[in-house]
Amino acid sequence: MNLPVNPIIASVDFDADGIQHGFLKLPHSTDTSAWGAVMIPVMVAKNGDGPTALLTGANHGDEYEGAIALLDLARHLDLAEVTGRIIAVPMMNQPAFAAGRRTSPLDGGNMNRIFPGRPDGSPTQKIADYFNATLLPMADVVLDIHSGGRTLEFLPFAAAHELDDAEHQARCVAAMTAFNAPFGVMLRELDAAGMYDTAAESMGKTFVTTEIGGGGTTTAKTIAVAKRGVANVLMHAGILAGTPVLAPSTLLRMPSDACYIAAERAGLVEFCADLGEEVAVGDVVARVHDASRTDAGARDYTAAIGGIVAGRHFPGLVQAGDTLCVIAVPDDR
């Protein structure tokens, strides 16, 4: 039986020395382009033998710090300072990025919930399969830069996960620490199934992710965090010459699902605690008003765990099930 083959073709040679700029070309037939393609920009820099870093931005298309940081790296990288290989894909979910959406307008696919993908599936599934089957196996270190997008806002943090293998977790934590965001978080996922993170970690890769800012835009501060973090991770891995530039950073943990506070009905949200603010058990962190009439009332949402508000819903209106706040606990080691 012939197994399906991924149709994506790279216009770069991943094994050739030098700096190359090209595309991952995914054939995609539409009414406006019968023999068209999704063109995903990629940069490869290789200088001799050494480890490989796979760097991605815009896994979700409305998150921009990663795309900016990696485009900047691609334009200004000095090959003489590279030992090994850097593969940078600034707009991993290019269709979503072009549309300014979290998910792809081509198929509704959420890139970070669709791994390992399928070579014969939808466009998003094909991109995920290409990363899972072709790019991830090349990598030693994987950095996937996220931010809050249009619907969330975060303290700027780099993150690692609790893993079964202590040595593997230690490598990921060391790379997270090297990224040197203002905060480092041992991140507890609501559901890790289908995530790029999970795919990379299941292969034993040193994996770092981030949440930097949000609201579907950027700031000078969040861009600076992303650019410094990219360089720091590459230097930490021994791929880029130099020593990581380190600033004070606070380590946070998410010990239980109580860190997440979700809205149970729709309405107008009033935040009662801001990002970075300390809260105690029982403190009101958000209030959701029923705006259907003036006497309809409001529902208070309280902290079930003490810590720091690390993330929040961004738009003023919420729906049932939306995460209102994320609380993380300062590490006490």
C-alpha positions in Angstrom: 0.0 0.0 0.0 1.3 3.4 -0.9 1.4 5.8 2.0 0.3 9.4 1.4 3.1 11.9 0.7 3.0 15.5 2.0 2.8 17.8 -1.0 4.8 20.7 0.6 8.0 21.4 -1.3 10.8 23.5 0.3 12.6 25.9 -2.1 15.6 25.9 0.3 18.2 23.1 0.9 18.2 22.4 4.6 21.6 20.7 4.3 23.5 23.4 2.4 25.8 25.9 4.1 25.0 29.5 3.8 21.9 31.7 4.4 18.9 30.9 2.2 15.5 32.7 2.0 12.6 30.8 0.4 9.3 29.2 0.9 7.5 26.1 2.0 5.2 25.7 -1.0 1.8 24.0 -0.3 -0.3 23.4 -3.4 -3.8 24.8 -2.9 -6.4 25.0 -5.7 -9.0 27.7 -5.4 -11.6 29.5 -7.6 -9.1 32.3 -8.1 -6.0 30.2 -8.6 -6.6 26.7 -10.0 -2.9 25.7 -9.7 -2.2 28.0 -6.7 -0.2 27.5 -3.6 0.2 28.7 0.0 3.7 30.2 0.2 5.1 30.0 3.7 8.3 32.1 4.1 11.3 30.3 5.6 14.9 31.2 6.3 17.7 28.6 6.7 21.2 29.5 8.0 23.8 26.7 8.2 27.5 27.0 9.0 29.2 23.7 9.4 28.3 21.0 12.0 26.4 21.8 15.1 23.0 21.7 16.7 19.8 22.8 14.9 17.3 25.3 16.2 13.7 25.4 14.8 12.1 28.8 15.4 8.5 29.6 14.7 6.1 32.6 15.0 2.4 33.1 14.2 1.5 29.5 15.1 -1.7 31.5 15.7 -2.1 34.1 13.0 -3.1 37.1 15.3 0.1 36.8 17.4 2.8 39.1 16.1 5.9 39.3 18.3 7.3 36.0 17.0 6.9 37.0 13.4 8.6 40.3 13.9 11.5 38.9 15.9 12.2 36.1 13.3 11.9 38.4 10.3 14.4 40.7 12.1 16.7 37.8 12.7 16.4 36.6 9.1 17.4 40.0 7.7 20.3 40.8 10.1 21.9 37.4 10.8 25.6 37.2 10.4 26.5 33.7 9.1 30.0 34.0 10.6 28.4 34.0 14.1 26.5 30.7 13.4 27.7 27.2 14.3 25.2 24.6 13.2 21.8 25.5 11.7 18.9 27.8 12.2 15.5 27.2 10.6 13.1 30.1 11.0 9.5 30.1 10.0 8.2 33.5 11.0 4.5 32.9 10.0 4.0 29.2 10.7 0.2 29.4 10.0 0.6 31.8 7.0 -3.1 31.7 5.9 -4.2 32.7 9.5 -1.5 35.3 9.7 -2.5 36.9 6.3 -6.1 37.1 7.6 -5.2 38.4 11.0 -7.0 35.4 12.6 -6.1 32.9 15.2 -7.2 30.0 12.9 -6.9 29.4 9.2 -9.5 30.9 6.9 -8.9 28.0 4.5 -10.2 25.3 6.8 -10.8 26.7 10.3 -7.7 24.8 11.5 -6.0 25.8 14.8 -2.4 25.0 14.1 -1.7 24.4 17.8 -4.5 21.8 18.3 -4.0 19.7 15.1 -0.7 17.9 15.5 0.6 15.5 14.3 -1.4 16.5 11.3 -2.1 14.5 8.1 -0.2 14.6 4.8 -3.5 14.1 2.9 -5.6 16.3 5.1 -6.7 19.9 5.1 -4.2 22.7 4.5 -3.6 23.2 8.2 -3.2 19.4 8.7 -0.7 19.3 5.9 1.4 22.1 7.4 1.4 20.4 10.8 2.4 17.1 9.2 5.3 18.7 7.4 6.6 20.2 10.7 6.0 16.9 12.5 7.5 14.6 9.9 10.2 16.8 8.3 11.2 19.8 10.4 10.9 18.6 14.0 13.1 15.6 13.4 15.9 17.9 12.2 15.8 20.0 15.4 17.6 19.9 18.7 16.0 23.0 20.1 12.5 24.3 19.3 11.3 27.8 20.1 7.6 28.6 19.4 6.8 32.2 20.1 3.2 32.9 21.2 1.4 36.0 22.5 -2.2 36.6 23.5 -3.7 37.4 20.1 -6.9 39.3 19.9 -8.7 37.7 22.8 -6.1 37.3 25.6 -3.4 39.4 27.3 -0.5 38.1 29.3 2.4 39.2 31.4 5.4 38.6 29.1 6.6 35.1 29.9 8.6 32.2 28.6 7.3 28.7 29.5 8.2 25.1 29.9 6.1 22.1 31.0 6.3 19.5 33.7 7.6 16.4 31.9 7.9 12.8 33.0 11.7 12.7 32.2 13.6 14.8 34.7 16.6 15.4 32.4 14.3 16.4 29.5 12.4 18.8 31.7 15.7 20.3 33.0 16.9 21.0 29.4 13.6 22.8 28.6 13.7 24.8 31.8 17.3 25.8 31.2 16.3 27.1 27.7 13.2 28.8 29.1 15.5 30.5 31.7 17.9 31.5 28.9 15.1 33.1 26.9 14.9 35.5 29.9 11.4 37.0 29.6 10.4 39.1 32.7 8.6 36.0 33.9 9.2 32.3 33.5 6.2 30.0 33.9 5.9 26.2 34.5 2.8 26.2 32.3 -0.2 24.0 33.0 -2.2 23.5 29.8 -6.0 23.2 29.8 -5.6 20.4 27.1 -2.3 19.4 25.6 -3.7 17.1 23.0 -2.8 18.1 19.4 -0.4 20.8 20.5 2.9 21.6 18.7 4.4 21.6 22.2 3.4 18.1 22.8 4.6 16.9 19.4 8.1 18.4 20.0 8.3 17.2 23.6 7.2 13.6 22.6 10.3 13.5 20.3 12.6 14.6 23.2 13.3 18.0 21.8 14.3 20.9 24.0 11.2 23.0 23.7 10.4 26.6 24.8 7.2 28.5 24.3 6.1 32.0 25.3 3.1 34.2 25.9 4.1 37.8 25.3 1.6 40.6 25.5 -1.7 40.3 23.5 -4.7 42.2 22.3 -3.8 41.4 18.7 -1.0 44.0 18.6 2.5 44.6 19.9 4.4 47.1 22.0 8.0 48.2 22.0 8.6 46.2 25.2 7.1 43.0 24.0 9.1 43.1 20.8 12.2 43.7 22.7 11.5 40.7 24.9 11.0 38.5 21.8 14.1 39.7 20.0 16.3 39.3 23.0 14.8 35.9 23.8 15.5 34.5 20.3 19.1 35.6 20.5 19.5 34.2 24.0 18.1 30.8 23.1 20.4 30.5 20.1 23.4 31.5 22.2 22.4 29.1 25.0 22.2 26.3 22.4 25.7 27.1 21.2 24.4 28.0 17.7 24.9 31.8 17.9 28.1 33.4 19.1 27.9 35.4 22.3 26.6 35.2 25.8 22.9 35.5 26.7 21.8 39.0 27.9 20.1 38.4 31.2 17.8 40.6 33.2 15.9 39.9 36.4 13.1 37.3 35.9 10.5 35.9 38.2 9.6 32.1 38.1 5.9 31.2 38.4 4.1 27.9 38.7 0.6 26.7 37.9 0.0 23.9 40.4 -3.6 23.0 39.5 -6.5 23.8 37.3 -7.6 26.3 39.9 -5.2 28.7 38.2 -7.8 29.1 35.4 -11.0 31.1 36.1 -13.7 30.7 33.4 -16.8 32.7 32.7 -20.0 30.7 33.2 -22.3 33.1 31.3 -22.0 35.9 28.7 -21.8 39.5 29.5 -19.7 42.7 30.0 -16.5 42.0 32.0 -15.2 44.3 34.7 -11.7 43.4 35.8 -11.1 43.8 39.6 -7.4 42.9 39.5 -4.9 43.9 36.9 -2.0 41.9 35.2 0.8 41.4 37.7 -1.4 42.2 40.7 -1.2 39.8 43.7 -4.5 38.2 44.7 -5.5 36.0 47.7 -8.0 33.2 47.8 -11.5 34.6 47.8 -10.5 38.0 46.2 -12.8 39.1 43.4 -10.8 39.2 40.2 -13.5 39.8 37.7 -17.2 40.7 37.5 -19.4 39.9 34.6 -22.4 42.2 34.1 -25.6 41.0 32.5 -26.2 43.9 30.1 -29.6 42.8 28.9 -31.3 45.3 31.3 -30.3 47.7 34.1 -31.5 45.5 37.0 -30.2 42.2 35.7 -27.3 42.0 38.1 -23.7 40.8 37.9 -21.7 37.7 38.8 -18.4 37.9 40.8 -15.6 35.5 40.0 -13.1 34.9 42.8 -9.6 33.5 43.1 -9.5 29.9 44.1 -5.7 30.1 44.6 -3.4 32.9 45.7 -0.8 34.2 43.4 -0.3 36.8 40.6 -2.7 37.5 37.7 -0.6 36.3 34.8 -3.2 36.4 32.0 -6.7 37.8 31.3 -9.4 38.0 28.7 -8.8 41.0 26.5 -12.1 42.1 24.8 -14.8 43.8 27.0 -17.4 41.2 26.2 -17.2 37.6 27.2 -19.0 34.4 26.3 -19.7 31.4 28.6 -16.5 29.3 28.7 -14.1 32.2 28.1 -11.0 32.2 30.3 -11.4 35.4 32.4 -8.1 35.2 34.4 -5.1 33.0 34.8 -3.4 33.0 38.2 0.2 31.8 38.7 2.0 31.2 41.9 5.5 32.6 42.6 8.1 29.8 42.9 9.1 29.4 46.6 12.4 27.6 46.0 
